[in-house]
Amino acid sequence: MHKAGFVNIVGNPNVGKSTLMNRLVGERISIATFKAQTTRHRIMGIVNTEDSQIVFSDTPGVLKPNYKLQESMLAFSESALADADVLLYVTDVVESPEKNKDFLDKVAKMTIPVLLLINKIDQSDQKTLGSVVEKWHSLLPNAEILPISAQANFGVDMLMKRIRELLPDSPPYFDKEQLTDKPAKFFVSEIIREKILLYYDKEIPYSVEVSVERFKEEEKIIRINAVIYVERDSQKGIIIGHQGVALKKVSSEARKALERFFDKKIYLETFVKVDKDWRSNQKELNHFGYNPDM
């Protein structure tokens, strides 16, 4: 009998959801940095075996929205509650269980299997972990609690085994060769955005969106033109940097990462444009793919 299902990963920002997703899928599907709000979309990673297909979904961290982009991000997270066959709720050893109680209440009402994953246990001791488990058990009494460390790859195999046991009997949802639901262009923009997150401080990375205008794959090379959008002229100056040094550095790091990702030579050209207040403009957000209904 073939098993298949949607296994959706949810939780607050910065608890290690993307690192876990990449461990489970065995590929670098989600960008994972030390900054909160790194994931903005709902990203699927598909794991196929002969008799099963697990469709993992990484989602943005749950937060109280301050602008339209964050409203879209929250909608992606909430949509993951609606179509999951198994829900992975990720927390860690330091997070307060009371954070974002509204979202937690929705999780508590779910009738599907919920696996509560206490991540980063390598940063804790037995006593602390025991009290964390107790606290979570009182909040989500129906959830199965598994301590893990995604970074150290501890408990991930056990988690994978449990997920396979919980999958419903079903034919595959996607072609067995498929690894993700996202096109190549999406990963180009995510990798460039990751380098911006790592290289710039403060508000800059959160004001940036990347759009791939050209992706032309030839036999030995992929030619890419990407536009980095910011909200203000002053941000454009910071992204480009003195004599273009900052932009060159980001482009060079992104090109190397893209060559590893596609296993092919990359020619990358980047441009910077101002798109005033794009994070609060629904039409622009739809253009950048932030419409959870699409």
DRENDO-1510 file (C-alpha; in Angstrom, 1 decimal, always signed):
<recs>
REC; n; res; u; v; w
REC; 1; MET; +0.0; +0.0; +0.0 .
REC; 2; HIS; +1.3; +3.5; -0.9 .
REC; 3; LYS; +1.3; +6.2; +1.7 .
REC; 4; ALA; +1.3; +10.0; +1.0 .
REC; 5; GLY; +0.5; +13.1; +2.9 .
REC; 6; PHE; +1.2; +16.8; +3.7 .
REC; 7; VAL; +3.4; +17.3; +6.7 .
REC; 8; ASN; +3.4; +21.0; +7.6 .
REC; 9; ILE; +6.0; +22.8; +9.8 .
REC; 10; VAL; +4.8; +25.7; +11.8 .
REC; 11; GLY; +6.0; +27.7; +14.8 .
REC; 12; ASN; +7.3; +31.1; +15.9 .
REC; 13; PRO; +10.2; +32.9; +14.2 .
REC; 14; ASN; +13.7; +31.7; +14.8 .
REC; 15; VAL; +13.0; +28.3; +16.3 .
REC; 16; GLY; +14.8; +26.4; +13.5 .
REC; 17; LYS; +11.9; +25.4; +11.2 .
REC; 18; SER; +13.9; +25.9; +8.0 .
REC; 19; THR; +17.0; +24.1; +9.3 .
REC; 20; LEU; +14.6; +21.2; +10.2 .
REC; 21; MET; +12.9; +21.3; +6.8 .
REC; 22; ASN; +16.3; +21.0; +5.1 .
REC; 23; ARG; +17.3; +18.1; +7.3 .
REC; 24; LEU; +14.1; +16.2; +6.6 .
REC; 25; VAL; +14.2; +16.8; +2.8 .
REC; 26; GLY; +17.9; +16.3; +2.6 .
REC; 27; GLU; +18.3; +19.3; +0.3 .
REC; 28; ARG; +18.7; +23.0; +0.9 .
REC; 29; ILE; +15.2; +24.0; +0.0 .
REC; 30; SER; +14.6; +26.8; +2.7 .
REC; 31; ILE; +17.0; +29.6; +3.4 .
REC; 32; ALA; +18.0; +29.4; +7.1 .
REC; 33; THR; +19.8; +32.4; +8.7 .
REC; 34; PHE; +20.1; +33.6; +12.3 .
REC; 35; LYS; +17.7; +36.4; +11.6 .
REC; 36; ALA; +13.9; +36.2; +12.3 .
REC; 37; GLN; +11.4; +36.3; +9.5 .
REC; 38; THR; +13.8; +34.7; +7.0 .
REC; 39; THR; +11.1; +32.6; +5.5 .
REC; 40; ARG; +8.4; +34.6; +3.8 .
REC; 41; HIS; +6.6; +32.0; +1.7 .
REC; 42; ARG; +5.2; +28.6; +2.2 .
REC; 43; ILE; +7.8; +26.3; +0.6 .
REC; 44; MET; +7.3; +22.6; -0.2 .
REC; 45; GLY; +10.0; +19.9; -0.2 .
REC; 46; ILE; +9.0; +16.5; -1.4 .
REC; 47; VAL; +10.6; +13.2; -0.2 .
REC; 48; ASN; +9.9; +10.2; -2.3 .
REC; 49; THR; +10.4; +6.5; -1.6 .
REC; 50; GLU; +9.0; +3.5; -3.5 .
REC; 51; ASP; +6.0; +3.2; -1.2 .
REC; 52; SER; +5.6; +6.7; +0.2 .
REC; 53; GLN; +5.6; +10.5; -0.7 .
REC; 54; ILE; +6.0; +13.1; +2.1 .
REC; 55; VAL; +5.2; +16.6; +1.1 .
REC; 56; PHE; +6.9; +18.8; +3.7 .
REC; 57; SER; +5.9; +22.5; +3.9 .
REC; 58; ASP; +8.1; +25.2; +5.6 .
REC; 59; THR; +6.1; +28.3; +6.7 .
REC; 60; PRO; +6.9; +31.8; +7.9 .
REC; 61; GLY; +7.3; +32.2; +11.7 .
REC; 62; VAL; +4.0; +33.2; +13.3 .
REC; 63; LEU; +3.9; +36.8; +14.3 .
REC; 64; LYS; +1.5; +39.7; +15.0 .
REC; 65; PRO; +1.4; +41.5; +11.6 .
REC; 66; ASN; +2.6; +45.1; +11.4 .
REC; 67; TYR; +2.2; +45.6; +7.7 .
REC; 68; LYS; +0.6; +43.8; +4.7 .
REC; 69; LEU; +3.6; +41.6; +3.9 .
REC; 70; GLN; +3.4; +40.2; +7.4 .
REC; 71; GLU; -0.3; +39.6; +7.0 .
REC; 72; SER; +0.4; +37.5; +4.0 .
REC; 73; MET; +3.1; +35.6; +5.9 .
REC; 74; LEU; +0.7; +34.8; +8.7 .
REC; 75; ALA; -1.9; +33.7; +6.2 .
REC; 76; PHE; +0.7; +31.2; +4.8 .
REC; 77; SER; +1.2; +29.8; +8.3 .
REC; 78; GLU; -2.5; +29.6; +9.0 .
REC; 79; SER; -3.1; +27.9; +5.6 .
REC; 80; ALA; -0.7; +25.2; +6.8 .
REC; 81; LEU; -3.2; +24.3; +9.5 .
REC; 82; ALA; -6.0; +23.7; +7.0 .
REC; 83; ASP; -4.5; +21.1; +4.8 .
REC; 84; ALA; -2.0; +19.1; +6.9 .
REC; 85; ASP; -2.2; +15.4; +7.4 .
REC; 86; VAL; +0.5; +15.7; +10.1 .
REC; 87; LEU; +1.5; +18.9; +11.8 .
REC; 88; LEU; +5.0; +19.6; +13.1 .
REC; 89; TYR; +4.8; +22.4; +15.7 .
REC; 90; VAL; +8.4; +23.5; +16.3 .
REC; 91; THR; +9.5; +25.3; +19.5 .
REC; 92; ASP; +12.8; +25.4; +21.3 .
REC; 93; VAL; +14.2; +25.2; +24.8 .
REC; 94; VAL; +14.2; +29.0; +25.5 .
REC; 95; GLU; +10.9; +30.1; +23.9 .
REC; 96; SER; +8.0; +31.1; +26.1 .
REC; 97; PRO; +5.1; +28.6; +25.4 .
REC; 98; GLU; +2.6; +31.5; +25.9 .
REC; 99; LYS; +3.9; +33.4; +22.8 .
REC; 100; ASN; +1.3; +33.8; +20.1 .
REC; 101; LYS; -1.4; +32.0; +22.2 .
REC; 102; ASP; -4.1; +32.6; +19.4 .
REC; 103; PHE; -2.2; +30.4; +17.0 .
REC; 104; LEU; -1.5; +27.8; +19.6 .
REC; 105; ASP; -5.2; +27.6; +20.5 .
REC; 106; LYS; -5.9; +26.8; +16.8 .
REC; 107; VAL; -3.3; +24.0; +17.0 .
REC; 108; ALA; -4.8; +22.7; +20.2 .
REC; 109; LYS; -8.2; +22.2; +18.4 .
REC; 110; MET; -6.8; +20.2; +15.6 .
REC; 111; THR; -7.9; +16.6; +15.1 .
REC; 112; ILE; -5.0; +15.4; +13.0 .
REC; 113; PRO; -1.7; +14.1; +14.6 .
REC; 114; VAL; +0.4; +17.0; +16.0 .
REC; 115; LEU; +4.1; +16.4; +16.8 .
REC; 116; LEU; +5.4; +19.0; +19.1 .
REC; 117; LEU; +9.2; +19.3; +18.5 .
REC; 118; ILE; +11.3; +20.9; +21.1 .
REC; 119; ASN; +14.4; +21.9; +19.1 .
REC; 120; LYS; +17.9; +23.0; +20.2 .
REC; 121; ILE; +18.0; +20.5; +23.0 .
REC; 122; ASP; +21.8; +20.5; +22.7 .
REC; 123; GLN; +21.6; +24.0; +24.3 .
REC; 124; SER; +19.8; +22.7; +27.4 .
REC; 125; ASP; +20.1; +20.3; +30.4 .
REC; 126; GLN; +17.9; +17.4; +31.5 .
REC; 127; LYS; +16.2; +19.3; +34.3 .
REC; 128; THR; +15.3; +22.4; +32.1 .
REC; 129; LEU; +14.1; +20.1; +29.3 .
REC; 130; GLY; +11.8; +18.2; +31.7 .
REC; 131; SER; +10.1; +21.4; +32.9 .
REC; 132; VAL; +9.8; +22.6; +29.2 .
REC; 133; VAL; +8.1; +19.3; +28.3 .
REC; 134; GLU; +5.7; +19.5; +31.2 .
REC; 135; LYS; +4.7; +23.1; +30.3 .
REC; 136; TRP; +4.0; +22.2; +26.7 .
REC; 137; HIS; +2.1; +19.1; +27.6 .
REC; 138; SER; -0.3; +21.2; +29.6 .
REC; 139; LEU; -0.8; +23.5; +26.6 .
REC; 140; LEU; -1.1; +20.8; +23.9 .
REC; 141; PRO; -2.2; +17.7; +25.8 .
REC; 142; ASN; -3.0; +15.8; +22.6 .
REC; 143; ALA; +0.4; +16.4; +20.9 .
REC; 144; GLU; +3.2; +13.9; +20.9 .
REC; 145; ILE; +6.3; +15.6; +22.2 .
REC; 146; LEU; +9.7; +14.8; +20.6 .
REC; 147; PRO; +13.0; +16.6; +21.7 .
REC; 148; ILE; +15.3; +17.2; +18.8 .
REC; 149; SER; +18.3; +19.2; +17.6 .
REC; 150; ALA; +17.9; +20.0; +13.9 .
REC; 151; GLN; +21.3; +21.6; +13.8 .
REC; 152; ALA; +23.1; +18.6; +15.3 .
REC; 153; ASN; +20.9; +16.2; +13.4 .
REC; 154; PHE; +19.7; +14.6; +16.7 .
REC; 155; GLY; +16.3; +12.9; +16.8 .
REC; 156; VAL; +15.6; +13.6; +13.1 .
REC; 157; ASP; +15.7; +9.9; +12.0 .
REC; 158; MET; +13.3; +9.0; +14.8 .
REC; 159; LEU; +11.0; +11.9; +13.8 .
REC; 160; MET; +11.1; +10.7; +10.1 .
REC; 161; LYS; +10.2; +7.2; +11.2 .
REC; 162; ARG; +7.2; +8.5; +13.2 .
REC; 163; ILE; +6.0; +10.7; +10.3 .
REC; 164; ARG; +6.0; +7.6; +8.0 .
REC; 165; GLU; +3.9; +5.7; +10.5 .
REC; 166; LEU; +1.4; +8.5; +10.7 .
REC; 167; LEU; +1.0; +9.1; +6.9 .
REC; 168; PRO; -2.4; +8.1; +5.5 .
REC; 169; ASP; -2.7; +5.5; +2.7 .
REC; 170; SER; -2.9; +7.5; -0.5 .
REC; 171; PRO; -1.4; +7.6; -4.0 .
REC; 172; PRO; +1.3; +10.3; -4.6 .
REC; 173; TYR; +0.2; +13.9; -5.0 .
REC; 174; PHE; +3.2; +14.9; -7.2 .
REC; 175; ASP; +5.4; +13.3; -9.8 .
REC; 176; LYS; +7.9; +11.0; -8.0 .
REC; 177; GLU; +10.8; +12.9; -9.6 .
REC; 178; GLN; +9.7; +16.2; -8.2 .
REC; 179; LEU; +11.6; +17.8; -5.3 .
REC; 180; THR; +9.6; +21.0; -4.7 .
REC; 181; ASP; +6.5; +22.9; -5.9 .
REC; 182; LYS; +8.6; +26.0; -6.6 .
REC; 183; PRO; +10.2; +26.9; -10.0 .
REC; 184; ALA; +14.0; +27.5; -10.3 .
REC; 185; LYS; +13.5; +31.3; -10.4 .
REC; 186; PHE; +12.1; +31.2; -6.9 .
REC; 187; PHE; +15.3; +29.6; -5.5 .
REC; 188; VAL; +17.4; +32.2; -7.3 .
REC; 189; SER; +15.6; +35.1; -5.6 .
REC; 190; GLU; +15.7; +33.2; -2.2 .
REC; 191; ILE; +19.5; +32.7; -2.4 .
REC; 192; ILE; +20.1; +36.3; -3.3 .
REC; 193; ARG; +17.8; +37.4; -0.5 .
REC; 194; GLU; +19.7; +35.1; +1.9 .
REC; 195; LYS; +23.0; +36.8; +1.1 .
REC; 196; ILE; +21.4; +40.2; +1.7 .
REC; 197; LEU; +20.1; +39.0; +5.1 .
REC; 198; LEU; +23.6; +37.9; +6.1 .
REC; 199; TYR; +25.4; +40.9; +4.7 .
REC; 200; TYR; +23.3; +43.9; +5.7 .
REC; 201; ASP; +22.1; +45.1; +9.1 .
REC; 202; LYS; +19.0; +46.4; +10.8 .
REC; 203; GLU; +15.9; +47.1; +8.6 .
REC; 204; ILE; +17.5; +46.7; +5.2 .
REC; 205; PRO; +17.0; +43.0; +4.7 .
REC; 206; TYR; +13.3; +43.2; +5.7 .
REC; 207; SER; +12.7; +46.0; +3.1 .
REC; 208; VAL; +14.2; +44.0; +0.2 .
REC; 209; GLU; +12.5; +41.8; -2.4 .
REC; 210; VAL; +14.2; +40.1; -5.3 .
REC; 211; SER; +12.7; +39.5; -8.7 .
REC; 212; VAL; +14.3; +37.4; -11.4 .
REC; 213; GLU; +13.7; +39.0; -14.7 .
REC; 214; ARG; +15.7; +36.6; -16.8 .
REC; 215; PHE; +16.7; +32.9; -16.3 .
REC; 216; LYS; +18.2; +31.4; -19.4 .
REC; 217; GLU; +19.6; +28.0; -19.2 .
REC; 218; GLU; +22.2; +27.0; -21.8 .
REC; 219; GLU; +24.2; +23.8; -22.1 .
REC; 220; LYS; +27.1; +25.0; -19.9 .
REC; 221; ILE; +25.8; +28.1; -18.2 .
REC; 222; ILE; +22.7; +29.7; -16.7 .
REC; 223; ARG; +22.3; +33.4; -17.4 .
REC; 224; ILE; +20.4; +35.3; -14.7 .
REC; 225; ASN; +19.3; +39.0; -14.4 .
REC; 226; ALA; +17.8; +39.8; -11.0 .
REC; 227; VAL; +16.3; +43.1; -9.6 .
REC; 228; ILE; +16.7; +43.9; -5.9 .
REC; 229; TYR; +13.8; +46.1; -4.9 .
REC; 230; VAL; +14.0; +48.4; -1.8 .
REC; 231; GLU; +11.4; +50.8; -0.4 .
REC; 232; ARG; +13.6; +54.0; -0.2 .
REC; 233; ASP; +16.3; +55.8; -2.1 .
REC; 234; SER; +18.5; +55.8; +1.0 .
REC; 235; GLN; +18.2; +51.9; +1.1 .
REC; 236; LYS; +19.3; +51.7; -2.6 .
REC; 237; GLY; +22.5; +53.6; -1.7 .
REC; 238; ILE; +23.2; +51.2; +1.2 .
REC; 239; ILE; +22.6; +48.1; -0.9 .
REC; 240; ILE; +24.9; +49.3; -3.7 .
REC; 241; GLY; +27.5; +50.6; -1.2 .
REC; 242; HIS; +30.5; +52.9; -1.9 .
REC; 243; GLN; +31.6; +52.5; -5.5 .
REC; 244; GLY; +29.3; +49.5; -5.8 .
REC; 245; VAL; +31.4; +47.4; -3.4 .
REC; 246; ALA; +28.5; +46.0; -1.3 .
REC; 247; LEU; +26.4; +44.9; -4.3 .
REC; 248; LYS; +29.5; +43.3; -5.9 .
REC; 249; LYS; +30.1; +41.3; -2.7 .
REC; 250; VAL; +26.5; +40.1; -2.4 .
REC; 251; SER; +26.3; +39.2; -6.1 .
REC; 252; SER; +29.6; +37.3; -5.9 .
REC; 253; GLU; +28.4; +35.3; -2.8 .
REC; 254; ALA; +25.0; +34.6; -4.4 .
REC; 255; ARG; +26.7; +33.5; -7.7 .
REC; 256; LYS; +28.8; +30.9; -5.8 .
REC; 257; ALA; +25.8; +29.6; -3.9 .
REC; 258; LEU; +23.8; +29.4; -7.1 .
REC; 259; GLU; +26.5; +27.4; -8.8 .
REC; 260; ARG; +26.4; +24.9; -5.9 .
REC; 261; PHE; +22.6; +24.8; -6.0 .
REC; 262; PHE; +22.3; +24.2; -9.8 .
REC; 263; ASP; +25.6; +22.5; -10.2 .
REC; 264; LYS; +26.3; +24.7; -13.2 .
REC; 265; LYS; +28.3; +27.8; -14.1 .
REC; 266; ILE; +26.2; +31.0; -13.4 .
REC; 267; TYR; +26.4; +34.4; -15.0 .
REC; 268; LEU; +24.5; +36.8; -12.6 .
REC; 269; GLU; +23.7; +40.4; -13.2 .
REC; 270; THR; +22.0; +42.3; -10.4 .
REC; 271; PHE; +20.2; +45.7; -10.5 .
REC; 272; VAL; +18.7; +47.8; -7.6 .
REC; 273; LYS; +15.4; +49.6; -8.0 .
REC; 274; VAL; +13.1; +51.5; -5.6 .
REC; 275; ASP; +9.5; +50.3; -5.2 .
REC; 276; LYS; +8.1; +52.7; -2.6 .
REC; 277; ASP; +6.4; +50.9; +0.3 .
REC; 278; TRP; +6.0; +47.6; -1.6 .
REC; 279; ARG; +5.5; +45.8; +1.7 .
REC; 280; SER; +2.2; +47.6; +2.3 .
REC; 281; ASN; +0.8; +47.5; -1.3 .
REC; 282; GLN; -1.4; +44.5; -2.0 .
REC; 283; LYS; -0.9; +44.8; -5.8 .
REC; 284; GLU; +2.9; +44.7; -5.4 .
REC; 285; LEU; +2.7; +41.8; -2.9 .
REC; 286; ASN; +0.6; +39.8; -5.4 .
REC; 287; HIS; +3.2; +40.5; -8.1 .
REC; 288; PHE; +5.9; +39.2; -5.8 .
REC; 289; GLY; +3.9; +36.0; -5.0 .
REC; 290; TYR; +2.5; +36.9; -1.5 .
REC; 291; ASN; -1.0; +35.9; -2.2 .
REC; 292; PRO; -1.8; +32.8; -0.1 .
REC; 293; ASP; -5.0; +32.1; -2.1 .
REC; 294; MET; -3.1; +31.8; -5.4 .
</recs>
